[in-house]
Amino acid sequence: MADEALRQELEQRLASLQARLASIKRDVTRGHSGDSAEQAQERENDEVVDAIGNETAQSIRGIQLALERISAGTYGICDKCGQDIGPARLEVVPEATRCVNCAQ
């Protein structure tokens, strides 16, 4: 995949994840019910939403770093062994920083 096409795909994923994170933050900051049983359920839901938010934030950072590597000309190079990261791996995980061997 050409760098420009990859950059556009990553930027689209980044925008989508940022919108998702904003939605998650809105959900977490909403008020809670006055009913104690409902509050317990809402707090459990908040924990799940918070975990999803953390995962989304990590994905955002990974994409931002991939975009930086594209700009620096180091995208697709394993940060551990220095070998090329296979195109199939980058197709599945475009923000990958390690080749299959080093990722294990």
N, CA, C and O atoms as a GROMACS GRO file, in nm:
protein
  416
    1MET      N    1   0.086  -0.118   0.000
    1MET     CA    2   0.000   0.000   0.000
    1MET      C    3   0.090   0.124   0.000
    1MET      O    4   0.184   0.133   0.079
    2ALA      N    5   0.062   0.218  -0.087
    2ALA     CA    6   0.142   0.339  -0.097
    2ALA      C    7   0.129   0.420   0.031
    2ALA      O    8   0.027   0.416   0.100
    3ASP      N    9   0.236   0.494   0.062
    3ASP     CA   10   0.238   0.572   0.186
    3ASP      C   11   0.120   0.667   0.198
    3ASP      O   12   0.062   0.681   0.306
    4GLU      N   13   0.083   0.733   0.088
    4GLU     CA   14  -0.026   0.831   0.095
    4GLU      C   15  -0.159   0.762   0.121
    4GLU      O   16  -0.240   0.810   0.200
    5ALA      N   17  -0.183   0.650   0.055
    5ALA     CA   18  -0.307   0.575   0.078
    5ALA      C   19  -0.311   0.523   0.221
    5ALA      O   20  -0.416   0.528   0.287
    6LEU      N   21  -0.199   0.474   0.270
    6LEU     CA   22  -0.190   0.426   0.407
    6LEU      C   23  -0.213   0.539   0.505
    6LEU      O   24  -0.286   0.524   0.604
    7ARG      N   25  -0.151   0.652   0.479
    7ARG     CA   26  -0.168   0.770   0.566
    7ARG      C   27  -0.316   0.809   0.573
    7ARG      O   28  -0.368   0.837   0.682
    8GLN      N   29  -0.384   0.810   0.460
    8GLN     CA   30  -0.526   0.847   0.458
    8GLN      C   31  -0.610   0.746   0.536
    8GLN      O   32  -0.700   0.784   0.611
    9GLU      N   33  -0.579   0.618   0.518
    9GLU     CA   34  -0.654   0.514   0.591
    9GLU      C   35  -0.633   0.530   0.742
    9GLU      O   36  -0.728   0.522   0.820
   10LEU      N   37  -0.508   0.553   0.782
   10LEU     CA   38  -0.479   0.570   0.925
   10LEU      C   39  -0.544   0.696   0.980
   10LEU      O   40  -0.593   0.696   1.093
   11GLU      N   41  -0.545   0.803   0.903
   11GLU     CA   42  -0.608   0.927   0.948
   11GLU      C   43  -0.759   0.909   0.964
   11GLU      O   44  -0.820   0.967   1.054
   12GLN      N   45  -0.820   0.830   0.875
   12GLN     CA   46  -0.963   0.802   0.887
   12GLN      C   47  -0.991   0.719   1.012
   12GLN      O   48  -1.087   0.746   1.085
   13ARG      N   49  -0.908   0.619   1.037
   13ARG     CA   50  -0.924   0.538   1.158
   13ARG      C   51  -0.904   0.622   1.282
   13ARG      O   52  -0.976   0.607   1.381
   14LEU      N   53  -0.807   0.713   1.276
   14LEU     CA   54  -0.779   0.801   1.389
   14LEU      C   55  -0.900   0.890   1.419
   14LEU      O   56  -0.939   0.904   1.535
   15ALA      N   57  -0.958   0.949   1.316
   15ALA     CA   58  -1.075   1.036   1.335
   15ALA      C   59  -1.192   0.956   1.393
   15ALA      O   60  -1.264   1.005   1.480
   16SER      N   61  -1.211   0.835   1.344
   16SER     CA   62  -1.319   0.750   1.395
   16SER      C   63  -1.297   0.715   1.541
   16SER      O   64  -1.391   0.720   1.621
   17LEU      N   65  -1.175   0.681   1.577
   17LEU     CA   66  -1.144   0.647   1.716
   17LEU      C   67  -1.156   0.769   1.808
   17LEU      O   68  -1.202   0.757   1.922
   18GLN      N   69  -1.116   0.885   1.759
   18GLN     CA   70  -1.128   1.006   1.840
   18GLN      C   71  -1.275   1.039   1.866
   18GLN      O   72  -1.310   1.082   1.976
   19ALA      N   73  -1.360   1.020   1.766
   19ALA     CA   74  -1.504   1.042   1.784
   19ALA      C   75  -1.560   0.941   1.884
   19ALA      O   76  -1.642   0.975   1.969
   20ARG      N   77  -1.515   0.817   1.872
   20ARG     CA   78  -1.559   0.713   1.967
   20ARG      C   79  -1.518   0.748   2.109
   20ARG      O   80  -1.597   0.733   2.202
   21LEU      N   81  -1.394   0.793   2.127
   21LEU     CA   82  -1.346   0.829   2.260
   21LEU      C   83  -1.425   0.946   2.317
   21LEU      O   84  -1.456   0.947   2.436
   22ALA      N   85  -1.457   1.044   2.235
   22ALA     CA   86  -1.538   1.158   2.281
   22ALA      C   87  -1.675   1.111   2.327
   22ALA      O   88  -1.727   1.158   2.428
   23SER      N   89  -1.733   1.017   2.254
   23SER     CA   90  -1.863   0.961   2.292
   23SER      C   91  -1.853   0.885   2.424
   23SER      O   92  -1.941   0.896   2.509
   24ILE      N   93  -1.747   0.810   2.440
   24ILE     CA   94  -1.725   0.735   2.564
   24ILE      C   95  -1.711   0.831   2.682
   24ILE      O   96  -1.766   0.807   2.789
   25LYS      N   97  -1.636   0.938   2.662
   25LYS     CA   98  -1.618   1.036   2.770
   25LYS      C   99  -1.752   1.100   2.808
   25LYS      O  100  -1.776   1.126   2.926
   26ARG      N  101  -1.836   1.126   2.710
   26ARG     CA  102  -1.969   1.181   2.740
   26ARG      C  103  -2.050   1.081   2.823
   26ARG      O  104  -2.118   1.119   2.918
   27ASP      N  105  -2.043   0.954   2.787
   27ASP     CA  106  -2.117   0.851   2.860
   27ASP      C  107  -2.070   0.839   3.005
   27ASP      O  108  -2.150   0.823   3.096
   28VAL      N  109  -1.940   0.848   3.025
   28VAL     CA  110  -1.884   0.833   3.160
   28VAL      C  111  -1.921   0.951   3.249
   28VAL      O  112  -1.937   0.933   3.370
   29THR      N  113  -1.935   1.069   3.193
   29THR     CA  114  -1.961   1.188   3.275
   29THR      C  115  -2.109   1.216   3.297
   29THR      O  116  -2.144   1.314   3.363
   30ARG      N  117  -2.196   1.132   3.244
   30ARG     CA  118  -2.339   1.155   3.264
   30ARG      C  119  -2.376   1.126   3.409
   30ARG      O  120  -2.303   1.059   3.481
   31GLY      N  121  -2.489   1.177   3.452
   31GLY     CA  122  -2.536   1.157   3.588
   31GLY      C  123  -2.585   1.016   3.612
   31GLY      O  124  -2.610   0.941   3.518
   32HIS      N  125  -2.599   0.981   3.739
   32HIS     CA  126  -2.647   0.849   3.778
   32HIS      C  127  -2.787   0.858   3.835
   32HIS      O  128  -2.831   0.963   3.881
   33SER      N  129  -2.855   0.746   3.832
   33SER     CA  130  -2.990   0.734   3.883
   33SER      C  131  -2.992   0.751   4.035
   33SER      O  132  -2.889   0.734   4.101
   34GLY      N  133  -3.107   0.787   4.090
   34GLY     CA  134  -3.123   0.798   4.234
   34GLY      C  135  -3.147   0.663   4.299
   34GLY      O  136  -3.130   0.649   4.420
   35ASP      N  137  -3.186   0.562   4.220
   35ASP     CA  138  -3.214   0.429   4.271
   35ASP      C  139  -3.083   0.353   4.293
   35ASP      O  140  -3.000   0.346   4.202
   36SER      N  141  -3.064   0.296   4.413
   36SER     CA  142  -2.937   0.231   4.446
   36SER      C  143  -2.910   0.107   4.361
   36SER      O  144  -2.795   0.081   4.324
   37ALA      N  145  -3.013   0.030   4.329
   37ALA     CA  146  -2.993  -0.087   4.244
   37ALA      C  147  -2.949  -0.045   4.104
   37ALA      O  148  -2.861  -0.107   4.044
   38GLU      N  149  -3.012   0.059   4.052
   38GLU     CA  150  -2.973   0.110   3.919
   38GLU      C  151  -2.832   0.169   3.924
   38GLU      O  152  -2.756   0.155   3.829
   39GLN      N  153  -2.798   0.234   4.034
   39GLN     CA  154  -2.663   0.291   4.048
   39GLN      C  155  -2.557   0.182   4.040
   39GLN      O  156  -2.454   0.199   3.976
   40ALA      N  157  -2.583   0.069   4.106
   40ALA     CA  158  -2.488  -0.042   4.103
   40ALA      C  159  -2.466  -0.089   3.959
   40ALA      O  160  -2.352  -0.112   3.917
   41GLN      N  161  -2.574  -0.104   3.885
   41GLN     CA  162  -2.564  -0.146   3.745
   41GLN      C  163  -2.492  -0.040   3.662
   41GLN      O  164  -2.410  -0.073   3.576
   42GLU      N  165  -2.523   0.086   3.687
   42GLU     CA  166  -2.459   0.195   3.613
   42GLU      C  167  -2.309   0.199   3.642
   42GLU      O  168  -2.230   0.226   3.551
   43ARG      N  169  -2.269   0.173   3.764
   43ARG     CA  170  -2.126   0.173   3.799
   43ARG      C  171  -2.053   0.058   3.729
   43ARG      O  172  -1.940   0.074   3.683
   44GLU      N  173  -2.118  -0.058   3.721
   44GLU     CA  174  -2.058  -0.170   3.646
   44GLU      C  175  -2.043  -0.132   3.500
   44GLU      O  176  -1.940  -0.159   3.438
   45ASN      N  177  -2.146  -0.069   3.445
   45ASN     CA  178  -2.139  -0.024   3.306
   45ASN      C  179  -2.027   0.078   3.287
   45ASN      O  180  -1.957   0.076   3.186
   46ASP      N  181  -2.011   0.168   3.386
   46ASP     CA  182  -1.905   0.268   3.379
   46ASP      C  183  -1.767   0.203   3.372
   46ASP      O  184  -1.679   0.251   3.301
   47GLU      N  185  -1.749   0.093   3.446
   47GLU     CA  186  -1.620   0.023   3.444
   47GLU      C  187  -1.592  -0.033   3.305
   47GLU      O  188  -1.479  -0.026   3.255
   48VAL      N  189  -1.694  -0.089   3.243
   48VAL     CA  190  -1.678  -0.144   3.108
   48VAL      C  191  -1.647  -0.031   3.010
   48VAL      O  192  -1.557  -0.042   2.927
   49VAL      N  193  -1.723   0.077   3.019
   49VAL     CA  194  -1.703   0.191   2.930
   49VAL      C  195  -1.563   0.250   2.950
   49VAL      O  196  -1.497   0.289   2.853
   50ASP      N  197  -1.518   0.256   3.074
   50ASP     CA  198  -1.385   0.308   3.104
   50ASP      C  199  -1.277   0.219   3.041
   50ASP      O  200  -1.180   0.270   2.986
   51ALA      N  201  -1.293   0.088   3.048
   51ALA     CA  202  -1.198  -0.004   2.987
   51ALA      C  203  -1.194   0.014   2.836
   51ALA      O  204  -1.088   0.014   2.774
   52ILE      N  205  -1.312   0.029   2.776
   52ILE     CA  206  -1.319   0.052   2.631
   52ILE      C  207  -1.251   0.184   2.597
   52ILE      O  208  -1.181   0.194   2.496
   53GLY      N  209  -1.272   0.286   2.680
   53GLY     CA  210  -1.207   0.415   2.659
   53GLY      C  211  -1.056   0.405   2.664
   53GLY      O  212  -0.987   0.465   2.582
   54ASN      N  213  -1.004   0.329   2.760
   54ASN     CA  214  -0.859   0.310   2.770
   54ASN      C  215  -0.804   0.238   2.647
   54ASN      O  216  -0.698   0.275   2.595
   55GLU      N  217  -0.875   0.137   2.603
   55GLU     CA  218  -0.832   0.063   2.484
   55GLU      C  219  -0.835   0.153   2.360
   55GLU      O  220  -0.745   0.147   2.276
   56THR      N  221  -0.937   0.235   2.350
   56THR     CA  222  -0.949   0.328   2.237
   56THR      C  223  -0.835   0.430   2.240
   56THR      O  224  -0.777   0.461   2.136
   57ALA      N  225  -0.803   0.481   2.358
   57ALA     CA  226  -0.693   0.578   2.371
   57ALA      C  227  -0.560   0.514   2.330
   57ALA      O  228  -0.478   0.580   2.266
   58GLN      N  229  -0.540   0.387   2.365
   58GLN     CA  230  -0.418   0.318   2.324
   58GLN      C  231  -0.412   0.302   2.172
   58GLN      O  232  -0.306   0.319   2.111
   59SER      N  233  -0.526   0.270   2.112
   59SER     CA  234  -0.531   0.257   1.966
   59SER      C  235  -0.500   0.390   1.898
   59SER      O  236  -0.429   0.394   1.798
   60ILE      N  237  -0.554   0.497   1.954
   60ILE     CA  238  -0.528   0.631   1.899
   60ILE      C  239  -0.379   0.660   1.903
   60ILE      O  240  -0.322   0.707   1.804
   61ARG      N  241  -0.315   0.631   2.015
   61ARG     CA  242  -0.171   0.658   2.027
   61ARG      C  243  -0.092   0.572   1.928
   61ARG      O  244   0.004   0.621   1.868
   62GLY      N  245  -0.131   0.446   1.911
   62GLY     CA  246  -0.062   0.360   1.816
   62GLY      C  247  -0.071   0.413   1.673
   62GLY      O  248   0.027   0.408   1.599
   63ILE      N  249  -0.187   0.463   1.636
   63ILE     CA  250  -0.204   0.519   1.501
   63ILE      C  251  -0.125   0.648   1.487
   63ILE      O  252  -0.063   0.672   1.383
   64GLN      N  253  -0.125   0.732   1.589
   64GLN     CA  254  -0.046   0.855   1.584
   64GLN      C  255   0.102   0.823   1.565
   64GLN      O  256   0.171   0.890   1.488
   65LEU      N  257   0.151   0.722   1.636
   65LEU     CA  258   0.292   0.683   1.622
   65LEU      C  259   0.320   0.625   1.482
   65LEU      O  260   0.427   0.648   1.426
   66ALA      N  261   0.224   0.550   1.427
   66ALA     CA  262   0.241   0.496   1.292
   66ALA      C  263   0.250   0.611   1.191
   66ALA      O  264   0.332   0.607   1.100
   67LEU      N  265   0.166   0.712   1.208
   67LEU     CA  266   0.172   0.829   1.119
   67LEU      C  267   0.306   0.900   1.131
   67LEU      O  268   0.361   0.947   1.031
   68GLU      N  269   0.360   0.909   1.252
   68GLU     CA  270   0.492   0.970   1.272
   68GLU      C  271   0.600   0.887   1.202
   68GLU      O  272   0.692   0.943   1.143
   69ARG      N  273   0.589   0.753   1.210
   69ARG     CA  274   0.688   0.667   1.144
   69ARG      C  275   0.681   0.681   0.992
   69ARG      O  276   0.783   0.677   0.924
   70ILE      N  277   0.560   0.697   0.939
   70ILE     CA  278   0.546   0.719   0.794
   70ILE      C  279   0.620   0.847   0.756
   70ILE      O  280   0.696   0.848   0.659
   71SER      N  281   0.598   0.953   0.831
   71SER     CA  282   0.664   1.082   0.803
   71SER      C  283   0.815   1.071   0.814
   71SER      O  284   0.888   1.134   0.738
   72ALA      N  285   0.862   0.991   0.909
   72ALA     CA  286   1.006   0.977   0.931
   72ALA      C  287   1.071   0.877   0.836
   72ALA      O  288   1.193   0.867   0.830
   73GLY      N  289   0.987   0.801   0.761
   73GLY     CA  290   1.042   0.702   0.670
   73GLY      C  291   1.082   0.572   0.738
   73GLY      O  292   1.155   0.491   0.681
   74THR      N  293   1.034   0.550   0.861
   74THR     CA  294   1.069   0.429   0.934
   74THR      C  295   0.951   0.334   0.949
   74THR      O  296   0.961   0.234   1.020
   75TYR      N  297   0.841   0.364   0.884
   75TYR     CA  298   0.723   0.278   0.893
   75TYR      C  299   0.752   0.143   0.829
   75TYR      O  300   0.812   0.136   0.722
   76GLY      N  301   0.710   0.036   0.896
   76GLY     CA  302   0.728  -0.098   0.843
   76GLY      C  303   0.860  -0.161   0.879
   76GLY      O  304   0.893  -0.269   0.829
   77ILE      N  305   0.936  -0.094   0.965
   77ILE     CA  306   1.064  -0.149   1.010
   77ILE      C  307   1.049  -0.186   1.158
   77ILE      O  308   1.006  -0.104   1.239
   78CYS      N  309   1.085  -0.310   1.191
   78CYS     CA  310   1.073  -0.359   1.328
   78CYS      C  311   1.161  -0.277   1.421
   78CYS      O  312   1.280  -0.258   1.395
   79ASP      N  313   1.102  -0.228   1.530
   79ASP     CA  314   1.180  -0.146   1.622
   79ASP      C  315   1.268  -0.229   1.715
   79ASP      O  316   1.342  -0.174   1.796
   80LYS      N  317   1.259  -0.361   1.704
   80LYS     CA  318   1.344  -0.447   1.786
   80LYS      C  319   1.463  -0.502   1.707
   80LYS      O  320   1.578  -0.489   1.750
   81CYS      N  321   1.434  -0.564   1.591
   81CYS     CA  322   1.543  -0.627   1.514
   81CYS      C  323   1.586  -0.547   1.392
   81CYS      O  324   1.692  -0.574   1.335
   82GLY      N  325   1.507  -0.448   1.350
   82GLY     CA  326   1.543  -0.366   1.235
   82GLY      C  327   1.505  -0.424   1.100
   82GLY      O  328   1.530  -0.363   0.997
   83GLN      N  329   1.444  -0.542   1.099
   83GLN     CA  330   1.401  -0.605   0.974
   83GLN      C  331   1.265  -0.548   0.933
   83GLN      O  332   1.196  -0.484   1.012
   84ASP      N  333   1.230  -0.572   0.807
   84ASP     CA  334   1.099  -0.528   0.758
   84ASP      C  335   0.987  -0.605   0.828
   84ASP      O  336   0.998  -0.725   0.853
   85ILE      N  337   0.881  -0.534   0.858
   85ILE     CA  338   0.760  -0.597   0.908
   85ILE      C  339   0.684  -0.643   0.784
   85ILE      O  340   0.665  -0.564   0.691
   86GLY      N  341   0.641  -0.766   0.782
   86GLY     CA  342   0.575  -0.822   0.664
   86GLY      C  343   0.451  -0.746   0.624
   86GLY      O  344   0.375  -0.700   0.710
   87PRO      N  345   0.428  -0.731   0.494
   87PRO     CA  346   0.310  -0.658   0.446
   87PRO      C  347   0.179  -0.718   0.497
   87PRO      O  348   0.084  -0.644   0.523
   88ALA      N  349   0.173  -0.850   0.512
   88ALA     CA  350   0.049  -0.913   0.561
   88ALA      C  351   0.021  -0.869   0.704
   88ALA      O  352  -0.094  -0.844   0.740
   89ARG      N  353   0.125  -0.858   0.786
   89ARG     CA  354   0.108  -0.814   0.924
   89ARG      C  355   0.063  -0.668   0.927
   89ARG      O  356  -0.026  -0.632   1.004
   90LEU      N  357   0.123  -0.585   0.845
   90LEU     CA  358   0.086  -0.443   0.841
   90LEU      C  359  -0.055  -0.425   0.787
   90LEU      O  360  -0.124  -0.329   0.822
   91GLU      N  361  -0.098  -0.516   0.701
   91GLU     CA  362  -0.234  -0.508   0.649
   91GLU      C  363  -0.336  -0.531   0.761
   91GLU      O  364  -0.439  -0.465   0.767
   92VAL      N  365  -0.304  -0.626   0.849
   92VAL     CA  366  -0.394  -0.659   0.959
   92VAL      C  367  -0.379  -0.562   1.075
   92VAL      O  368  -0.478  -0.519   1.135
   93VAL      N  369  -0.254  -0.526   1.108
   93VAL     CA  370  -0.224  -0.436   1.220
   93VAL      C  371  -0.135  -0.323   1.168
   93VAL      O  372  -0.013  -0.329   1.185
   94PRO      N  373  -0.193  -0.220   1.103
   94PRO     CA  374  -0.111  -0.116   1.041
   94PRO      C  375  -0.026  -0.036   1.140
   94PRO      O  376   0.070   0.029   1.101
   95GLU      N  377  -0.061  -0.042   1.269
   95GLU     CA  378   0.019   0.031   1.367
   95GLU      C  379   0.127  -0.056   1.431
   95GLU      O  380   0.190  -0.014   1.528
   96ALA      N  381   0.149  -0.178   1.377
   96ALA     CA  382   0.249  -0.270   1.431
   96ALA      C  383   0.387  -0.206   1.430
   96ALA      O  384   0.426  -0.138   1.335
   97THR      N  385   0.460  -0.228   1.539
   97THR     CA  386   0.597  -0.176   1.550
   97THR      C  387   0.701  -0.288   1.548
   97THR      O  388   0.821  -0.262   1.543
   98ARG      N  389   0.653  -0.413   1.551
   98ARG     CA  390   0.745  -0.526   1.551
   98ARG      C  391   0.702  -0.630   1.450
   98ARG      O  392   0.583  -0.648   1.422
   99CYS      N  393   0.801  -0.699   1.394
   99CYS     CA  394   0.774  -0.809   1.302
   99CYS      C  395   0.711  -0.924   1.381
   99CYS      O  396   0.708  -0.922   1.504
  100VAL      N  397   0.661  -1.022   1.310
  100VAL     CA  398   0.593  -1.135   1.375
  100VAL      C  399   0.687  -1.206   1.474
  100VAL      O  400   0.646  -1.239   1.585
  101ASN      N  401   0.812  -1.227   1.434
  101ASN     CA  402   0.906  -1.298   1.522
  101ASN      C  403   0.931  -1.222   1.652
  101ASN      O  404   0.933  -1.283   1.759
  102CYS      N  405   0.951  -1.092   1.644
  102CYS     CA  406   0.980  -1.012   1.763
  102CYS      C  407   0.857  -0.985   1.848
  102CYS      O  408   0.868  -0.956   1.967
  103ALA      N  409   0.739  -0.993   1.787
  103ALA     CA  410   0.615  -0.967   1.860
  103ALA      C  411   0.577  -1.083   1.951
  103ALA      O  412   0.496  -1.068   2.042
  104GLN      N  413   0.636  -1.200   1.925
  104GLN     CA  414   0.599  -1.319   2.004
  104GLN      C  415   0.668  -1.322   2.137
  104GLN      O  416   0.648  -1.414   2.215
   0.00000   0.00000   0.00000
